[in-house]
Each structure stands twice: as structure tokens, then as C-alpha cells.
Amino acid sequence: MNNNRLFRDVNNKVIGGVAAGIANYLQIDVVIIRVLLVMGFFIPVHFPVFIFYIVMWIAMPKGVKTTNHIESSAMH
């Protein structure tokens, strides 16, 4: 079971840090998430992926990266 929390990774962001945050949470390479999101934009039903990204950008709290994990900036 993964005890990590889901936060936007503002240190490794390209747009909003959503992909980097999801990759950190799943403990996989951020390139995989970014490729999946970009591919999702180009399939015929690309609008739900756009909505998903915007909702996640708004819903995910911003995190700050420490030495080995991300902590909520709201905790400080």
C-alpha cells in the first residue's frame, strides 16, 4: 500500500506539476505520465483528458520537494 500523498510537484513542473505529482505518487518516471497525457490529448476524445488535467491542477495541493519526498506547502 502506498502511503504517499498526492501533491503537485512544483519543482519538476512543465505546466502545472500535475504529471510530476502523479508520477511521484505512483513512483514511476514522469516521462511515462507526460507521454500518456499527451497521447490522451490526440485521441478523438481528447476533451476529457483536458478537463482531467485542469481539475487535477485545481484539486491537487501544491507540494514542496524535500530530500526524498514531497510535503504539502500548507503544512509549513
DSSP file (Angstrom, degrees, kcal/mol; ACC not computed):
  #  RESIDUE AA STRUCTURE BP1 BP2  ACC     N-H-->O    O-->H-N    N-H-->O    O-->H-N    TCO  KAPPA ALPHA  PHI   PSI    X-CA   Y-CA   Z-CA
    1    1 A M              0   0    0      0, 0.0     2,-0.6     0, 0.0     0, 0.0   0.000 360.0 360.0 360.0 135.1    0.0    0.0    0.0
    2    2 A N        -     0   0    0      1,-0.1    23,-0.0     2,-0.0    24,-0.0  -0.717 360.0-173.6 -86.3 120.2    1.3    3.4   -1.0
    3    3 A N        +     0   0    0     -2,-0.6    -1,-0.1     2,-0.1    22,-0.0   0.411  49.1 113.3 -93.4   1.4    1.5    5.8    2.0
    4    4 A N        -     0   0    0     21,-0.2     2,-0.3    20,-0.1    -2,-0.0  -0.303  62.7-130.8 -68.3 156.9    2.5    8.8   -0.2
    5    5 A R        -     0   0    0     65,-0.3     2,-0.7    -2,-0.0    65,-0.1  -0.798  22.1-110.5-106.3 155.4    0.1   11.7   -0.6
    6    6 A L        +     0   0    0     -2,-0.3     2,-0.3    19,-0.0    16,-0.1  -0.768  50.0 154.8 -91.5 113.8   -0.8   13.2   -4.0
    7    7 A F        -     0   0    0     -2,-0.7     2,-0.3    14,-0.3    55,-0.2  -0.955  48.5-103.5-133.8 152.4    0.6   16.7   -4.5
    8    8 A R  E     -a   62   0A   0     53,-2.6    55,-2.3    -2,-0.3     2,-1.1  -0.627  34.3-133.4 -71.6 133.5    1.6   18.8   -7.5
    9    9 A D  E >   +a   63   0A   0      8,-1.9     3,-0.5    -2,-0.3    11,-0.2  -0.771  26.6 179.1 -93.2  97.5    5.3   18.8   -7.8
   10   10 A V  T 3  S+     0   0    0     -2,-1.1     3,-0.4    53,-1.0    -1,-0.2   0.662  76.2  60.7 -75.8 -15.5    6.2   22.4   -8.4
   11   11 A N  T 3  S+     0   0    0      1,-0.2    -1,-0.2    52,-0.2    -2,-0.1   0.769 114.5  32.5 -80.9 -25.8    9.9   21.7   -8.6
   12   12 A N  S <  S+     0   0    0     -3,-0.5    -1,-0.2     5,-0.1    -2,-0.2   0.014  91.4 134.4-117.8  26.3    9.6   19.4  -11.6
   13   13 A K        -     0   0    0     -3,-0.4    -3,-0.1     1,-0.2    -5,-0.0  -0.404  33.9-179.3 -81.1 153.7    6.7   21.0  -13.4
   14   14 A V  S    S-     0   0    0     -2,-0.1    -1,-0.2     0, 0.0    -4,-0.0   0.659  90.1 -10.7-109.2 -46.8    6.4   21.8  -17.1
   15   15 A I  S    S-     0   0    0      0, 0.0    -2,-0.1     0, 0.0     0, 0.0   0.673 140.3 -17.8-114.4 -69.6    2.9   23.4  -16.9
   16   16 A G  S    S-     0   0    0     -7,-0.0    -3,-0.1    37,-0.0    -8,-0.0   0.502  82.7-109.9-122.7  -6.9    1.3   22.8  -13.5
   17   17 A G  S  > S+     0   0    0     -5,-0.1     4,-2.1    -9,-0.1    -8,-1.9   0.505  81.5 121.9  89.1   4.8    3.1   20.0  -11.9
   18   18 A V  H  > S+     0   0    0    -10,-0.2     4,-2.6     2,-0.2     5,-0.2   0.954  74.8  44.8 -66.3 -50.5    0.2   17.5  -12.2
   19   19 A A  H  > S+     0   0    0      1,-0.2     4,-2.5     2,-0.2    -1,-0.2   0.908 114.9  48.8 -61.7 -42.5    2.1   14.9  -14.2
   20   20 A A  H  > S+     0   0    0      2,-0.2     4,-2.3     1,-0.2    -1,-0.2   0.882 111.7  50.1 -65.2 -37.8    5.2   15.1  -11.9
   21   21 A G  H  X S+     0   0    0     -4,-2.1     4,-2.2     2,-0.2   -14,-0.3   0.909 111.7  47.0 -66.2 -42.6    2.9   14.8   -8.9
   22   22 A I  H  X S+     0   0    0     -4,-2.6     4,-2.6     2,-0.2    -2,-0.2   0.911 112.4  50.6 -64.8 -42.2    1.2   11.8  -10.3
   23   23 A A  H  X>S+     0   0    0     -4,-2.5     5,-2.1    -5,-0.2     4,-1.0   0.904 110.7  48.7 -63.7 -41.2    4.5   10.2  -11.2
   24   24 A N  H  <5S+     0   0    0     -4,-2.3     3,-0.3     3,-0.2    -1,-0.2   0.912 111.9  49.6 -63.3 -41.3    5.9   10.8   -7.7
   25   25 A Y  H  <5S+     0   0    0     -4,-2.2   -21,-0.2     1,-0.2    -2,-0.2   0.914 117.1  39.6 -63.7 -43.4    2.8    9.3   -6.2
   26   26 A L  H  <5S-     0   0    0     -4,-2.6    -1,-0.2    -5,-0.1    -2,-0.2   0.537 107.9-128.2 -83.4  -6.4    2.9    6.2   -8.4
   27   27 A Q  T  <5 +     0   0    0     -4,-1.0     2,-0.3    -3,-0.3    -3,-0.2   0.914  66.8 121.1  56.9  49.1    6.7    6.1   -8.0
   28   28 A I  S   <S-     0   0    0     -5,-2.1    -1,-0.2    -6,-0.1     2,-0.1  -0.825  73.7 -73.3-129.6 171.2    7.3    5.9  -11.8
   29   29 A D    >>  -     0   0    0     -2,-0.3     3,-1.0     1,-0.1     4,-0.9  -0.439  35.6-134.6 -68.6 136.5    9.2    8.1  -14.3
   30   30 A V  H 3> S+     0   0    0      1,-0.3     4,-2.5     2,-0.2     5,-0.2   0.766 101.1  68.8 -63.7 -26.7    7.4   11.4  -15.0
   31   31 A V  H 3> S+     0   0    0      1,-0.2     4,-2.6     2,-0.2    -1,-0.3   0.870  95.0  55.8 -61.5 -36.2    8.1   10.9  -18.8
   32   32 A I  H <> S+     0   0    0     -3,-1.0     4,-2.2     2,-0.2    -1,-0.2   0.937 110.2  43.9 -61.8 -47.4    5.6    8.0  -18.8
   33   33 A I  H  X S+     0   0    0     -4,-0.9     4,-2.5     2,-0.2    -2,-0.2   0.912 113.7  50.8 -64.8 -43.1    2.8   10.1  -17.3
   34   34 A R  H  X S+     0   0    0     -4,-2.5     4,-2.5     1,-0.2    -2,-0.2   0.906 110.6  48.8 -63.3 -41.3    3.6   13.0  -19.6
   35   35 A V  H  X S+     0   0    0     -4,-2.6     4,-2.8     2,-0.2     5,-0.2   0.921 111.6  49.8 -64.2 -43.3    3.5   10.8  -22.7
   36   36 A L  H  X S+     0   0    0     -4,-2.2     4,-2.0    -5,-0.2    -2,-0.2   0.906 112.2  47.7 -62.4 -41.5    0.2    9.3  -21.6
   37   37 A L  H  X S+     0   0    0     -4,-2.5     4,-1.3     2,-0.2    -2,-0.2   0.922 113.0  47.4 -65.9 -43.4   -1.3   12.7  -21.1
   38   38 A V  H  X S+     0   0    0     -4,-2.5     4,-0.9     1,-0.2     3,-0.4   0.918 112.0  50.2 -64.3 -42.6   -0.1   14.0  -24.5
   39   39 A M  H >X S+     0   0    0     -4,-2.8     4,-0.9     1,-0.2     3,-0.7   0.887 106.8  56.7 -61.2 -37.7   -1.3   10.9  -26.2
   40   40 A G  H 3< S+     0   0    0     -4,-2.0     9,-0.3     1,-0.2     3,-0.3   0.810 101.5  56.1 -63.8 -30.3   -4.7   11.4  -24.5
   41   41 A F  H 3< S+     0   0    0     -4,-1.3    -1,-0.2    -3,-0.4     5,-0.2   0.785 109.0  47.5 -70.3 -26.5   -4.9   14.9  -26.0
   42   42 A F  H << S+     0   0    0     -4,-0.9    -2,-0.2    -3,-0.7    -1,-0.2   0.540  87.6  94.7 -98.3  -8.0   -4.6   13.5  -29.5
   43   43 A I  S >< S-     0   0    0     -4,-0.9     3,-0.8    -3,-0.3    -3,-0.0  -0.481  95.0 -99.5 -77.1 159.7   -7.1   10.6  -29.4
   44   44 A P  T 3  S+     0   0    0      0, 0.0     2,-0.4     0, 0.0     3,-0.3   0.752 122.2  51.4 -55.1 -27.6  -10.5   11.5  -30.7
   45   45 A V  T 3   +     0   0    0      1,-0.2     4,-0.5     2,-0.1    -2,-0.1  -0.363  69.7 139.0-104.0  54.1  -12.0   12.0  -27.2
   46   46 A H    <>  +     0   0    0     -3,-0.8     4,-1.7    -2,-0.4     3,-0.5   0.703  50.9  78.3 -72.3 -21.2   -9.2   14.4  -26.1
   47   47 A F  H  > S+     0   0    0     -3,-0.3     4,-2.4     1,-0.2    -1,-0.2   0.895  88.6  54.4 -61.5 -42.6  -11.5   16.8  -24.3
   48   48 A P  H  > S+     0   0    0      0, 0.0     4,-2.8     0, 0.0    -1,-0.2   0.855 106.5  53.1 -60.3 -32.4  -12.0   14.6  -21.1
   49   49 A V  H  > S+     0   0    0     -3,-0.5     4,-2.5    -4,-0.5    -2,-0.2   0.908 108.9  49.4 -67.0 -40.5   -8.1   14.5  -20.7
   50   50 A F  H  X S+     0   0    0     -4,-1.7     4,-2.3     2,-0.2    -1,-0.2   0.929 113.0  46.4 -61.9 -45.4   -8.0   18.3  -20.9
   51   51 A I  H  X S+     0   0    0     -4,-2.4     4,-2.8     2,-0.2     5,-0.2   0.917 111.0  53.1 -62.8 -43.8  -10.8   18.5  -18.2
   52   52 A F  H  X S+     0   0    0     -4,-2.8     4,-2.7     1,-0.2     5,-0.2   0.926 109.9  48.0 -56.5 -46.7   -9.0   15.9  -16.1
   53   53 A Y  H  X S+     0   0    0     -4,-2.5     4,-2.4     2,-0.2    -1,-0.2   0.926 113.3  46.7 -63.3 -45.0   -5.7   17.9  -16.2
   54   54 A I  H  X S+     0   0    0     -4,-2.3     4,-2.0     2,-0.2    -1,-0.2   0.920 113.6  48.3 -64.0 -43.8   -7.4   21.2  -15.3
   55   55 A V  H  X S+     0   0    0     -4,-2.8     4,-3.1     1,-0.2     5,-0.2   0.922 113.1  47.6 -63.1 -43.7   -9.4   19.5  -12.4
   56   56 A M  H  X S+     0   0    0     -4,-2.7     4,-2.8    -5,-0.2    -1,-0.2   0.885 108.7  55.2 -64.5 -37.4   -6.3   17.9  -11.1
   57   57 A W  H  < S+     0   0    0     -4,-2.4    -1,-0.2    -5,-0.2    -2,-0.2   0.892 116.3  37.7 -60.9 -40.1   -4.4   21.2  -11.3
   58   58 A I  H  < S+     0   0    0     -4,-2.0    -2,-0.2    -5,-0.2    -1,-0.2   0.895 121.7  43.3 -77.4 -41.4   -7.1   22.8   -9.2
   59   59 A A  H  < S+     0   0    0     -4,-3.1    -2,-0.2    -5,-0.2    -3,-0.2   0.820  94.8  83.0 -79.7 -32.8   -7.7   19.9   -6.8
   60   60 A M  S  < S-     0   0    0     -4,-2.8   -53,-0.1    -5,-0.2     2,-0.1  -0.581  80.5-126.9 -77.2 127.4   -4.2   18.8   -6.1
   61   61 A P        -     0   0    0      0, 0.0   -53,-2.6     0, 0.0     2,-0.2  -0.410  28.7-103.5 -70.0 149.8   -2.5   20.8   -3.4
   62   62 A K  E     -a    8   0A   0    -55,-0.2    11,-2.0    -2,-0.1    12,-0.4  -0.534  41.6-161.9 -72.5 136.1    0.9   22.3   -4.2
   63   63 A G  E     -aB   9  72A   0    -55,-2.3   -53,-1.0    -2,-0.2     2,-0.4  -0.810  13.4-137.9-117.3 159.8    3.8   20.4   -2.6
   64   64 A V  E     - B   0  71A   0      7,-3.0     7,-2.4    -2,-0.3     2,-0.4  -0.971  24.5-124.5-116.9 133.7    7.4   21.3   -1.9
   65   65 A K  E     - B   0  70A   0     -2,-0.4     5,-0.2     5,-0.2     2,-0.1  -0.604  28.6-176.0 -81.8 129.6   10.0   18.7   -2.6
   66   66 A T        -     0   0    0      3,-3.1    -1,-0.0    -2,-0.4     0, 0.0  -0.264  52.4 -66.3-103.4-162.1   12.3   17.8    0.2
   67   67 A T  S    S-     0   0    0      1,-0.2     3,-0.1    -2,-0.1    -2,-0.1   0.870 125.5  -1.3 -60.9 -39.6   15.3   15.5    0.1
   68   68 A N  S    S+     0   0    0      1,-0.2     2,-0.3     0, 0.0    -1,-0.2   0.402 127.7  24.7-136.3   3.8   13.3   12.3   -0.6
   69   69 A H  S    S-     0   0    0     -5,-0.1    -3,-3.1   -65,-0.0     2,-0.4  -0.962  73.0-101.6-157.2 174.8    9.6   13.1   -0.7
   70   70 A I  E     -B   65   0A   0     -2,-0.3     2,-0.3    -5,-0.2   -65,-0.3  -0.878  31.4-168.2-106.7 134.9    7.0   15.8   -1.3
   71   71 A E  E     -B   64   0A   0     -7,-2.4    -7,-3.0    -2,-0.4     2,-0.2  -0.898  32.0 -97.8-119.3 151.7    5.3   17.6    1.6
   72   72 A S  E >   -B   63   0A   0     -2,-0.3     3,-1.1    -9,-0.2     4,-0.3  -0.445  19.9-143.1 -66.9 134.8    2.3   19.8    1.5
   73   73 A S  G >  S+     0   0    0    -11,-2.0     3,-0.8     1,-0.2    -1,-0.2   0.712 100.3  67.7 -70.2 -18.0    3.2   23.5    1.5
   74   74 A A  G 3  S+     0   0    0    -12,-0.4    -1,-0.2     1,-0.2   -11,-0.1   0.704  89.3  64.7 -72.1 -20.0    0.1   24.0    3.6
   75   75 A M  G <         0   0    0     -3,-1.1    -1,-0.2     1,-0.2    -2,-0.2   0.684 360.0 360.0 -76.0 -17.3    1.8   22.1    6.5
   76   76 A H    <         0   0    0     -3,-0.8    -1,-0.2    -4,-0.3    -2,-0.2   0.449 360.0 360.0 -95.3 360.0    4.5   24.7    6.8
